[in-house]
């Protein structure tokens, strides 16, 4: 049984045994393949925003100017249905394709790379079951070990 098979079947004892003998990068890559860890976001919100304008190209978010192609973690919305990962395109802002269904978001970890308040921070979607656009999406800060 491979390391990935063991994760999928929740065989904790075997995972621990195998992980102890493998290097950290290999274990992290296996976890990333499960979509537990999402692709990093360059930025994350620090307060409720109007997504269409606050994330537009040329605006500043958490001390960084927004440019096309970046991923932004929106985590502070008053209407929690709007929380999630967004991709900034030249003329629009869309939900990221790896964070646009309930199955993709449950328990997902999202690293953030830049920003005055959020650089090098890790966040997790704590919503277990969600329907995008209908259910609240809760995102909490997590500590790096």
ABEGO torsion letter per residue (X at the ends): XBAAAAAAAGBAAAAAAAAAABBAAAAAAAAAAAGABBBBBABBBABBBBAAAAABBGBBBGGBBBBBGBBBBBAABABAAABEBBBBBAABBBBBAAAABAAAABGBBBBBABEAAABGBBBBBABABBBBGABBBBBBBBBBX
